[in-house]
Amino acid sequence: MRLRTIAIFTGNRAEYGLQYPILRAVDNHPDLDYRLIVSGAHLDANFGRTLEEIRSDGFRIDAEVKIEMDAGSLFSTAQAIGSGIIEISKVLAELKPDMMVVYADRFEGLAAVIASSQMNIPTAHIEGGDLTEGGALDDSVRHAMTKLSHLHFTTNQQATNRILGMGEEAWRVHTVGFPAIDLISEGRYAHPDEIAERLGLNLFRPVVLFTQHSVTTEFDQAVSQLEPSLAALEELATDGVQVILTYPNNDAGGRQIIERLEEFRHRKVANTQVHRSLGRHLYHGVLALAKHDSILVACVGNSSSGLKETPAFGCPTVNIGSRQEGRLRGMNVVDAGYDRQEISSAIRRCLFDDGFRQQCHKVENPYWLGDAGPKIAEVLAEVALDQNLIRKKMTLKGEIRDGWFR
């Protein structure tokens, strides 16, 4: 029997880390084969060029799609989406997959969904229905990807309810949980001794892991929004806290943040280090230090990982600014504005407030259901590839009852 071919698209390092369990499950399924399409920041040396991480995980790369993007403006983002559609469609025409899998809410993913859906390739969207209302364009992109896609795999019931509320047929929507937690639950991350050796950390002293992305509707303020964070981190480093800073995504405003981080690096502030990318193994390993009562660690910035992944480790988190506003989160998250003192106080609470740290260790993870990767692979293998899948129907009738459309 011919294996069903699943094209899987990845456009940046964080997204790939979340897709790894899906790739692994598809690769392991007896009725499936994958075609991995790699694009975006994976191919850009400025953002870490993470192709080797993919290869070291044992996956072959079937196609590389270069999308020109200077991460400097929304004009370049719009241009990147257009060129991405053209280049991805060429790859899909060559690979001829039975289905396409695309993740989350990135502009590269939007290009991929447009290309696949307009070529009548059944398209599965992971992590639709979430909310981030804080000024990023993610919500608009994510919901557009949902409406273009034919299958939906959500991380939580609230997200499922929103997709149903968008008029999607119930049989298309599958609540599977957050795929990255598959790996976390298996302990697939660096352990403390490796963390200490590779990052040069003293685990008897506090550790902060920091990532701050631009807010795309305010990308021209990216550096001014970063400055209070850097000031707070330098203050903490002066007090002996070890600070690991990582590059942002390749969004509009990202390059300006990188330039400022490089200026910070060249100042050689004691107890600080800047990395293009830690990779999933080290990144999760640092967060997992929170599992040890004797190690003080906090996740700081505005990355979605601070809300979605940290509960699995019981890691205290400081969420800065508006970027993740509206996103489902656990009780391990402290919000802070773009203010040095507010950020510093929130980090100190995460590191030194024993009561809050104990609360974080017991936090309920709102994204945990288990075995998301195998659940997704099973649906991809069993769903009928017919006109019923391709021809979408709107469940909302638009009837007026009591003055409201239903």
KEZAGU-191642 format. One record per residue (C-alpha): residue number from 1; residue in one letter; x, y, z. Coordinates in Angstrom, 1 decimal. Layout:
<nodes>
+--------+-------+--------+--------+--------+
! drense ! kekol !   east !  north !     up !
+--------+-------+--------+--------+--------+
!    NUM !     a !      X !      Y !      Z !
...
+--------+-------+--------+--------+--------+
</nodes>
This chain:
<nodes>
+--------+-------+--------+--------+--------+
! drense ! kekol !   east !  north !     up !
+--------+-------+--------+--------+--------+
!      1 !     m !    0.0 !    0.0 !    0.0 !
!      2 !     r !    1.3 !    3.5 !   -0.9 !
!      3 !     l !    2.2 !    5.6 !    2.1 !
!      4 !     r !    0.2 !    8.8 !    2.5 !
!      5 !     t !    2.6 !   11.7 !    2.0 !
!      6 !     i !    2.4 !   14.6 !    4.5 !
!      7 !     a !    4.2 !   17.8 !    3.7 !
!      8 !     i !    5.3 !   19.6 !    6.9 !
!      9 !     f !    6.3 !   23.3 !    6.7 !
!     10 !     t !    8.5 !   25.0 !    9.2 !
!     11 !     g !    9.6 !   28.6 !    9.1 !
!     12 !     n !   11.6 !   29.4 !   12.3 !
!     13 !     r !   13.4 !   27.8 !   15.2 !
!     14 !     a !   10.7 !   28.0 !   17.8 !
!     15 !     e !    8.1 !   26.6 !   15.5 !
!     16 !     y !   10.3 !   23.7 !   14.6 !
!     17 !     g !   10.7 !   22.8 !   18.3 !
!     18 !     l !    6.9 !   22.7 !   18.6 !
!     19 !     q !    6.6 !   20.6 !   15.5 !
!     20 !     y !    9.2 !   18.0 !   16.4 !
!     21 !     p !    6.7 !   15.6 !   18.1 !
!     22 !     i !    4.5 !   15.8 !   15.0 !
!     23 !     l !    7.3 !   15.1 !   12.6 !
!     24 !     r !    8.4 !   12.2 !   14.8 !
!     25 !     a !    4.9 !   10.8 !   15.0 !
!     26 !     v !    4.4 !   11.0 !   11.2 !
!     27 !     d !    7.8 !    9.4 !   10.6 !
!     28 !     n !    6.9 !    6.6 !   13.0 !
!     29 !     h !    3.4 !    5.9 !   11.6 !
!     30 !     p !    3.2 !    2.8 !    9.4 !
!     31 !     d !    0.9 !    4.5 !    6.9 !
!     32 !     l !    2.6 !    7.9 !    6.6 !
!     33 !     d !    5.7 !    9.5 !    5.1 !
!     34 !     y !    6.8 !   13.1 !    5.4 !
!     35 !     r !    8.2 !   15.7 !    3.2 !
!     36 !     l !    9.9 !   18.5 !    5.2 !
!     37 !     i !    9.8 !   22.0 !    3.8 !
!     38 !     v !   12.2 !   24.4 !    5.6 !
!     39 !     s !   12.0 !   28.1 !    5.1 !
!     40 !     g !   12.3 !   31.5 !    6.8 !
!     41 !     a !   14.7 !   32.1 !    9.6 !
!     42 !     h !   16.0 !   28.5 !    9.4 !
!     43 !     l !   18.0 !   29.7 !    6.3 !
!     44 !     d !   19.1 !   33.0 !    7.7 !
!     45 !     a !   22.5 !   33.2 !    9.4 !
!     46 !     n !   21.4 !   36.3 !   11.2 !
!     47 !     f !   18.8 !   34.3 !   13.2 !
!     48 !     g !   20.9 !   31.2 !   13.9 !
!     49 !     r !   20.5 !   29.2 !   10.7 !
!     50 !     t !   19.0 !   26.2 !   12.5 !
!     51 !     l !   19.2 !   23.6 !    9.7 !
!     52 !     e !   21.8 !   21.6 !   11.6 !
!     53 !     e !   19.5 !   21.2 !   14.6 !
!     54 !     i !   16.9 !   19.7 !   12.3 !
!     55 !     r !   19.5 !   17.3 !   10.7 !
!     56 !     s !   20.9 !   16.4 !   14.1 !
!     57 !     d !   17.4 !   15.3 !   15.2 !
!     58 !     g !   17.6 !   12.7 !   12.4 !
!     59 !     f !   15.1 !   14.3 !    9.9 !
!     60 !     r !   15.9 !   14.8 !    6.2 !
!     61 !     i !   15.1 !   18.2 !    4.6 !
!     62 !     d !   13.2 !   17.7 !    1.4 !
!     63 !     a !   13.1 !   21.3 !    0.3 !
!     64 !     e !   14.6 !   24.7 !    1.3 !
!     65 !     v !   12.5 !   27.7 !    0.4 !
!     66 !     k !   14.4 !   31.0 !    0.7 !
!     67 !     i !   12.2 !   33.9 !    1.6 !
!     68 !     e !   13.9 !   37.3 !    1.4 !
!     69 !     m !   13.2 !   39.2 !    4.5 !
!     70 !     d !   15.2 !   42.0 !    6.2 !
!     71 !     a !   13.1 !   42.0 !    9.4 !
!     72 !     g !   13.1 !   45.7 !    9.3 !
!     73 !     s !    9.6 !   46.7 !    8.3 !
!     74 !     l !    6.0 !   45.6 !    7.6 !
!     75 !     f !    6.6 !   46.3 !    3.9 !
!     76 !     s !    9.3 !   43.6 !    3.9 !
!     77 !     t !    6.9 !   41.2 !    5.7 !
!     78 !     a !    4.2 !   41.8 !    3.0 !
!     79 !     q !    6.8 !   41.2 !    0.3 !
!     80 !     a !    8.0 !   38.0 !    2.0 !
!     81 !     i !    4.4 !   36.6 !    2.1 !
!     82 !     g !    4.1 !   37.2 !   -1.6 !
!     83 !     s !    7.4 !   35.7 !   -2.5 !
!     84 !     g !    6.8 !   32.8 !   -0.1 !
!     85 !     i !    3.5 !   31.9 !   -1.8 !
!     86 !     i !    5.3 !   31.7 !   -5.2 !
!     87 !     e !    8.2 !   29.7 !   -4.0 !
!     88 !     i !    6.3 !   27.3 !   -1.7 !
!     89 !     s !    3.8 !   26.6 !   -4.5 !
!     90 !     k !    6.7 !   25.6 !   -6.8 !
!     91 !     v !    7.9 !   23.1 !   -4.1 !
!     92 !     l !    4.4 !   21.7 !   -3.6 !
!     93 !     a !    3.9 !   21.2 !   -7.4 !
!     94 !     e !    7.2 !   19.2 !   -7.4 !
!     95 !     l !    6.6 !   17.2 !   -4.2 !
!     96 !     k !    2.9 !   16.5 !   -4.9 !
!     97 !     p !    2.0 !   15.7 !   -1.2 !
!     98 !     d !   -1.4 !   14.2 !   -0.2 !
!     99 !     m !   -1.7 !   16.7 !    2.7 !
!    100 !     m !    0.1 !   19.8 !    4.1 !
!    101 !     v !    0.7 !   20.6 !    7.8 !
!    102 !     v !    1.3 !   24.2 !    8.9 !
!    103 !     y !    1.8 !   25.6 !   12.4 !
!    104 !     a !    0.5 !   28.6 !   14.3 !
!    105 !     d !    0.5 !   32.2 !   13.2 !
!    106 !     r !    3.7 !   33.2 !   11.4 !
!    107 !     f !    3.7 !   35.1 !    8.1 !
!    108 !     e !    5.7 !   32.3 !    6.5 !
!    109 !     g !    3.0 !   29.8 !    7.6 !
!    110 !     l !    0.3 !   32.1 !    6.1 !
!    111 !     a !    2.2 !   32.0 !    2.8 !
!    112 !     a !    2.3 !   28.2 !    3.0 !
!    113 !     v !   -1.4 !   27.8 !    3.8 !
!    114 !     i !   -2.4 !   30.1 !    0.9 !
!    115 !     a !   -0.2 !   28.1 !   -1.5 !
!    116 !     s !   -1.5 !   24.7 !   -0.4 !
!    117 !     s !   -5.2 !   25.5 !    0.0 !
!    118 !     q !   -5.3 !   27.2 !   -3.4 !
!    119 !     m !   -3.7 !   24.1 !   -4.9 !
!    120 !     n !   -6.5 !   21.9 !   -3.4 !
!    121 !     i !   -4.0 !   20.2 !   -1.1 !
!    122 !     p !   -5.8 !   19.3 !    2.1 !
!    123 !     t !   -4.2 !   21.5 !    4.8 !
!    124 !     a !   -4.0 !   20.9 !    8.5 !
!    125 !     h !   -3.4 !   23.8 !   10.8 !
!    126 !     i !   -1.9 !   23.4 !   14.3 !
!    127 !     e !   -2.7 !   25.7 !   17.2 !
!    128 !     g !   -5.5 !   27.6 !   15.7 !
!    129 !     g !   -8.1 !   29.3 !   17.9 !
!    130 !     d !   -5.6 !   30.9 !   20.3 !
!    131 !     l !   -5.7 !   34.6 !   21.2 !
!    132 !     t !   -2.9 !   37.1 !   21.4 !
!    133 !     e !   -4.6 !   40.5 !   21.4 !
!    134 !     g !   -1.6 !   42.7 !   22.5 !
!    135 !     g !   -0.7 !   44.4 !   19.2 !
!    136 !     a !    0.9 !   41.6 !   17.2 !
!    137 !     l !   -0.6 !   40.6 !   13.9 !
!    138 !     d !   -0.7 !   37.0 !   15.1 !
!    139 !     d !   -4.4 !   36.8 !   15.7 !
!    140 !     s !   -5.4 !   38.1 !   12.3 !
!    141 !     v !   -2.9 !   35.7 !   10.6 !
!    142 !     r !   -3.9 !   32.7 !   12.8 !
!    143 !     h !   -7.6 !   33.1 !   12.2 !
!    144 !     a !   -7.1 !   33.6 !    8.5 !
!    145 !     m !   -5.0 !   30.4 !    8.4 !
!    146 !     t !   -7.9 !   28.6 !   10.2 !
!    147 !     k !  -10.4 !   29.6 !    7.6 !
!    148 !     l !   -8.1 !   28.5 !    4.8 !
!    149 !     s !   -7.3 !   25.1 !    6.4 !
!    150 !     h !   -9.3 !   21.9 !    6.2 !
!    151 !     l !   -8.3 !   20.3 !    9.5 !
!    152 !     h !   -7.7 !   21.9 !   12.9 !
!    153 !     f !   -5.6 !   20.6 !   15.8 !
!    154 !     t !   -6.0 !   22.8 !   18.9 !
!    155 !     t !   -4.0 !   23.0 !   22.1 !
!    156 !     n !   -7.0 !   23.7 !   24.4 !
!    157 !     q !  -10.8 !   23.5 !   24.6 !
!    158 !     q !  -11.1 !   27.3 !   24.5 !
!    159 !     a !   -9.4 !   27.4 !   21.2 !
!    160 !     t !  -11.6 !   24.6 !   19.9 !
!    161 !     n !  -14.7 !   26.5 !   20.9 !
!    162 !     r !  -13.5 !   29.6 !   19.1 !
!    163 !     i !  -12.9 !   27.7 !   15.9 !
!    164 !     l !  -16.4 !   26.2 !   16.1 !
!    165 !     g !  -17.6 !   29.7 !   16.7 !
!    166 !     m !  -16.0 !   30.7 !   13.4 !
!    167 !     g !  -18.3 !   28.4 !   11.6 !
!    168 !     e !  -16.0 !   25.4 !   11.1 !
!    169 !     e !  -17.6 !   21.9 !   11.0 !
!    170 !     a !  -17.1 !   20.0 !   14.3 !
!    171 !     w !  -15.6 !   16.9 !   12.6 !
!    172 !     r !  -12.7 !   19.0 !   11.3 !
!    173 !     v !  -11.6 !   20.2 !   14.8 !
!    174 !     h !   -9.5 !   18.0 !   17.1 !
!    175 !     t !   -8.4 !   19.1 !   20.6 !
!    176 !     v !   -5.0 !   17.4 !   21.1 !
!    177 !     g !   -3.0 !   19.6 !   23.5 !
!    178 !     f !    0.3 !   21.3 !   23.0 !
!    179 !     p !    2.7 !   19.1 !   21.0 !
!    180 !     a !    5.9 !   20.4 !   22.6 !
!    181 !     i !    4.8 !   18.9 !   25.9 !
!    182 !     d !    5.1 !   15.4 !   24.5 !
!    183 !     l !    8.9 !   15.9 !   24.6 !
!    184 !     i !    8.9 !   17.7 !   27.9 !
!    185 !     s !    6.9 !   14.8 !   29.5 !
!    186 !     e !    9.6 !   12.4 !   28.2 !
!    187 !     g !   12.4 !   14.4 !   29.8 !
!    188 !     r !   13.9 !   15.1 !   26.3 !
!    189 !     y !   16.0 !   18.2 !   27.3 !
!    190 !     a !   19.4 !   19.0 !   28.7 !
!    191 !     h !   20.0 !   18.0 !   32.3 !
!    192 !     p !   21.6 !   20.4 !   34.9 !
!    193 !     d !   25.2 !   19.2 !   34.5 !
!    194 !     e !   25.1 !   19.6 !   30.8 !
!    195 !     i !   23.5 !   23.1 !   31.2 !
!    196 !     a !   26.2 !   24.2 !   33.6 !
!    197 !     e !   29.0 !   22.9 !   31.3 !
!    198 !     r !   27.7 !   24.2 !   28.0 !
!    199 !     l !   26.5 !   27.6 !   29.2 !
!    200 !     g !   29.1 !   28.1 !   31.9 !
!    201 !     l !   26.6 !   28.6 !   34.6 !
!    202 !     n !   27.0 !   28.3 !   38.4 !
!    203 !     l !   23.7 !   26.6 !   39.4 !
!    204 !     f !   24.1 !   27.8 !   43.0 !
!    205 !     r !   23.3 !   31.3 !   41.6 !
!    206 !     p !   20.1 !   32.5 !   40.0 !
!    207 !     v !   19.5 !   32.2 !   36.3 !
!    208 !     v !   17.3 !   34.3 !   34.0 !
!    209 !     l !   16.4 !   33.2 !   30.4 !
!    210 !     f !   15.3 !   36.2 !   28.3 !
!    211 !     t !   13.7 !   36.6 !   24.9 !
!    212 !     q !   11.8 !   39.7 !   23.8 !
!    213 !     h !   10.3 !   39.9 !   20.3 !
!    214 !     s !    8.9 !   43.0 !   18.6 !
!    215 !     v !    5.2 !   43.8 !   18.7 !
!    216 !     t !    4.5 !   44.0 !   14.9 !
!    217 !     t !    1.9 !   46.8 !   15.1 !
!    218 !     e !    4.5 !   48.8 !   17.1 !
!    219 !     f !    7.7 !   47.5 !   15.4 !
!    220 !     d !    9.2 !   51.0 !   15.2 !
!    221 !     q !    9.2 !   51.0 !   19.1 !
!    222 !     a !   10.9 !   47.6 !   19.3 !
!    223 !     v !   14.2 !   49.0 !   20.7 !
!    224 !     s !   12.6 !   51.6 !   23.1 !
!    225 !     q !   10.4 !   48.7 !   24.5 !
!    226 !     l !   13.5 !   46.6 !   24.9 !
!    227 !     e !   15.5 !   49.2 !   26.8 !
!    228 !     p !   13.8 !   48.9 !   30.2 !
!    229 !     s !   14.3 !   45.1 !   30.0 !
!    230 !     l !   18.0 !   45.4 !   29.4 !
!    231 !     a !   18.3 !   48.0 !   32.2 !
!    232 !     a !   16.6 !   45.6 !   34.6 !
!    233 !     l !   18.7 !   42.6 !   33.5 !
!    234 !     e !   21.9 !   44.6 !   33.9 !
!    235 !     e !   20.9 !   45.6 !   37.4 !
!    236 !     l !   20.2 !   42.0 !   38.3 !
!    237 !     a !   23.4 !   40.9 !   36.7 !
!    238 !     t !   25.3 !   43.4 !   38.9 !
!    239 !     d !   23.7 !   41.6 !   41.9 !
!    240 !     g !   25.1 !   38.2 !   40.6 !
!    241 !     v !   22.1 !   36.9 !   38.6 !
!    242 !     q !   23.2 !   35.0 !   35.5 !
!    243 !     v !   21.3 !   36.2 !   32.4 !
!    244 !     i !   21.0 !   34.4 !   29.1 !
!    245 !     l !   19.6 !   36.5 !   26.3 !
!    246 !     t !   18.5 !   35.0 !   23.0 !
!    247 !     y !   17.7 !   36.6 !   19.6 !
!    248 !     p !   14.1 !   37.4 !   18.6 !
!    249 !     n !   12.1 !   36.1 !   15.6 !
!    250 !     n !   12.6 !   37.6 !   12.2 !
!    251 !     d !    9.6 !   39.8 !   12.5 !
!    252 !     a !    9.5 !   43.5 !   11.5 !
!    253 !     g !   11.6 !   45.2 !   14.2 !
!    254 !     g !   13.6 !   42.0 !   14.8 !
!    255 !     r !   16.8 !   43.3 !   13.2 !
!    256 !     q !   16.8 !   46.4 !   15.4 !
!    257 !     i !   16.4 !   44.3 !   18.5 !
!    258 !     i !   19.4 !   42.1 !   17.3 !
!    259 !     e !   21.5 !   45.2 !   16.8 !
!    260 !     r !   20.8 !   46.4 !   20.3 !
!    261 !     l !   21.5 !   42.9 !   21.8 !
!    262 !     e !   24.8 !   42.9 !   20.0 !
!    263 !     e !   25.7 !   46.3 !   21.4 !
!    264 !     f !   24.8 !   44.9 !   24.8 !
!    265 !     r !   27.0 !   41.8 !   24.2 !
!    266 !     h !   30.0 !   44.0 !   23.2 !
!    267 !     r !   29.8 !   45.8 !   26.5 !
!    268 !     k !   30.7 !   42.5 !   28.1 !
!    269 !     v !   28.4 !   43.0 !   31.1 !
!    270 !     a !   29.4 !   40.6 !   33.8 !
!    271 !     n !   27.1 !   37.5 !   34.3 !
!    272 !     t !   25.4 !   38.0 !   30.9 !
!    273 !     q !   25.6 !   36.1 !   27.6 !
!    274 !     v !   23.8 !   36.5 !   24.2 !
!    275 !     h !   22.9 !   33.6 !   21.9 !
!    276 !     r !   21.3 !   33.6 !   18.4 !
!    277 !     s !   19.5 !   30.4 !   19.5 !
!    278 !     l !   19.9 !   27.9 !   22.3 !
!    279 !     g !   18.0 !   25.1 !   20.4 !
!    280 !     r !   15.1 !   23.2 !   21.9 !
!    281 !     h !   17.4 !   20.8 !   23.9 !
!    282 !     l !   19.2 !   23.6 !   25.8 !
!    283 !     y !   16.2 !   26.0 !   26.0 !
!    284 !     h !   14.0 !   23.5 !   27.6 !
!    285 !     g !   16.9 !   22.3 !   29.8 !
!    286 !     v !   17.2 !   25.8 !   31.3 !
!    287 !     l !   13.5 !   26.0 !   32.0 !
!    288 !     a !   13.6 !   22.5 !   33.6 !
!    289 !     l !   16.1 !   23.8 !   36.2 !
!    290 !     a !   13.0 !   25.1 !   37.9 !
!    291 !     k !   12.1 !   21.5 !   38.8 !
!    292 !     h !   14.9 !   21.6 !   41.4 !
!    293 !     d !   14.1 !   23.4 !   44.6 !
!    294 !     s !   17.7 !   24.4 !   45.1 !
!    295 !     i !   18.0 !   26.1 !   41.7 !
!    296 !     l !   16.5 !   29.6 !   41.1 !
!    297 !     v !   15.5 !   30.2 !   37.5 !
!    298 !     a !   13.0 !   32.5 !   35.7 !
!    299 !     c !   11.8 !   32.9 !   32.1 !
!    300 !     v !   11.5 !   36.6 !   31.1 !
!    301 !     g !   10.3 !   38.4 !   28.0 !
!    302 !     n !    7.3 !   38.2 !   25.7 !
!    303 !     s !    7.7 !   34.8 !   23.9 !
!    304 !     s !    4.7 !   32.5 !   23.8 !
!    305 !     s !    7.0 !   29.8 !   25.3 !
!    306 !     g !    6.8 !   31.8 !   28.5 !
!    307 !     l !    3.1 !   31.0 !   28.7 !
!    308 !     k !    2.7 !   27.7 !   26.9 !
!    309 !     e !    5.8 !   25.7 !   27.9 !
!    310 !     t !    6.9 !   27.0 !   31.3 !
!    311 !     p !    3.9 !   25.5 !   33.2 !
!    312 !     a !    5.2 !   22.0 !   32.3 !
!    313 !     f !    8.4 !   22.8 !   34.2 !
!    314 !     g !    6.8 !   24.8 !   37.1 !
!    315 !     c !    9.0 !   27.7 !   36.0 !
!    316 !     p !    8.2 !   31.2 !   37.2 !
!    317 !     t !    7.7 !   33.6 !   34.3 !
!    318 !     v !    7.7 !   37.4 !   33.7 !
!    319 !     n !    5.6 !   38.4 !   30.7 !
!    320 !     i !    6.6 !   41.8 !   29.5 !
!    321 !     g !    4.3 !   44.2 !   27.6 !
!    322 !     s !    1.3 !   43.5 !   25.5 !
!    323 !     r !    2.4 !   40.9 !   22.9 !
!    324 !     q !    0.8 !   37.9 !   24.7 !
!    325 !     e !   -2.3 !   39.8 !   25.9 !
!    326 !     g !   -5.3 !   37.5 !   25.9 !
!    327 !     r !   -3.4 !   34.3 !   25.7 !
!    328 !     l !   -4.3 !   31.4 !   28.0 !
!    329 !     r !   -1.8 !   31.1 !   30.8 !
!    330 !     g !   -1.1 !   29.4 !   34.1 !
!    331 !     m !   -0.7 !   30.9 !   37.6 !
!    332 !     n !    3.1 !   30.9 !   37.2 !
!    333 !     v !    3.0 !   34.1 !   35.1 !
!    334 !     v !    3.7 !   37.6 !   36.4 !
!    335 !     d !    2.9 !   40.5 !   34.0 !
!    336 !     a !    5.0 !   43.6 !   33.8 !
!    337 !     g !    4.9 !   46.8 !   31.6 !
!    338 !     y !    7.8 !   48.4 !   29.8 !
!    339 !     d !    9.3 !   49.8 !   33.0 !
!    340 !     r !   12.7 !   48.9 !   34.5 !
!    341 !     q !   11.6 !   48.9 !   38.1 !
!    342 !     e !    8.4 !   46.9 !   37.4 !
!    343 !     i !   10.4 !   44.3 !   35.4 !
!    344 !     s !   13.1 !   44.1 !   38.0 !
!    345 !     s !   10.6 !   43.6 !   40.8 !
!    346 !     a !    8.7 !   40.9 !   38.9 !
!    347 !     i !   11.9 !   39.0 !   38.2 !
!    348 !     r !   13.0 !   39.2 !   41.8 !
!    349 !     r !    9.6 !   37.9 !   42.9 !
!    350 !     c !   10.0 !   34.9 !   40.5 !
!    351 !     l !   13.5 !   34.2 !   41.8 !
!    352 !     f !   13.3 !   35.0 !   45.5 !
!    353 !     d !    9.7 !   34.7 !   46.6 !
!    354 !     d !    9.6 !   31.2 !   48.0 !
!    355 !     g !    5.8 !   31.2 !   48.3 !
!    356 !     f !    5.3 !   32.1 !   44.6 !
!    357 !     r !    8.0 !   29.6 !   43.5 !
!    358 !     q !    6.1 !   26.9 !   45.3 !
!    359 !     q !    2.9 !   28.0 !   43.7 !
!    360 !     c !    4.6 !   27.7 !   40.3 !
!    361 !     h !    5.8 !   24.2 !   41.1 !
!    362 !     k !    2.2 !   23.1 !   41.6 !
!    363 !     v !    0.7 !   25.1 !   38.7 !
!    364 !     e !   -1.9 !   23.4 !   36.5 !
!    365 !     n !   -0.8 !   23.3 !   32.9 !
!    366 !     p !   -3.7 !   24.5 !   30.7 !
!    367 !     y !   -2.1 !   23.1 !   27.5 !
!    368 !     w !   -1.5 !   19.5 !   28.7 !
!    369 !     l !   -3.5 !   16.6 !   27.3 !
!    370 !     g !   -0.8 !   14.2 !   26.3 !
!    371 !     d !    0.4 !   12.4 !   23.1 !
!    372 !     a !   -0.5 !   15.3 !   20.8 !
!    373 !     g !    1.9 !   14.1 !   18.1 !
!    374 !     p !    0.5 !   10.6 !   17.8 !
!    375 !     k !   -3.1 !   11.9 !   17.9 !
!    376 !     i !   -2.3 !   14.3 !   15.0 !
!    377 !     a !   -0.6 !   11.5 !   13.0 !
!    378 !     e !   -3.5 !    9.2 !   13.5 !
!    379 !     v !   -6.0 !   11.7 !   12.2 !
!    380 !     l !   -3.8 !   12.5 !    9.2 !
!    381 !     a !   -3.6 !    8.8 !    8.4 !
!    382 !     e !   -7.3 !    8.1 !    8.7 !
!    383 !     v !   -9.2 !   11.1 !    7.4 !
!    384 !     a !  -10.7 !   10.5 !    4.0 !
!    385 !     l !   -9.0 !   12.5 !    1.2 !
!    386 !     d !  -12.1 !   13.3 !   -0.7 !
!    387 !     q !  -14.2 !   16.3 !   -1.8 !
!    388 !     n !  -15.9 !   16.3 !    1.6 !
!    389 !     l !  -12.5 !   17.4 !    3.1 !
!    390 !     i !  -11.7 !   19.9 !    0.4 !
!    391 !     r !  -15.2 !   21.5 !    0.1 !
!    392 !     k !  -15.7 !   23.5 !    3.3 !
!    393 !     k !  -19.1 !   24.4 !    4.7 !
!    394 !     m !  -20.0 !   27.3 !    6.9 !
!    395 !     t !  -22.1 !   26.1 !    9.9 !
!    396 !     l !  -23.3 !   29.6 !   10.8 !
!    397 !     k !  -26.6 !   30.3 !    9.0 !
!    398 !     g !  -26.8 !   34.1 !    9.7 !
!    399 !     e !  -30.3 !   33.9 !   11.0 !
!    400 !     i !  -31.6 !   36.8 !   13.0 !
!    401 !     r !  -33.0 !   35.9 !   16.4 !
!    402 !     d !  -33.9 !   38.5 !   19.0 !
!    403 !     g !  -31.9 !   41.0 !   17.0 !
!    404 !     w !  -28.7 !   38.9 !   16.9 !
!    405 !     f !  -27.2 !   36.9 !   14.0 !
!    406 !     r !  -26.9 !   33.2 !   14.7 !
+--------+-------+--------+--------+--------+
</nodes>
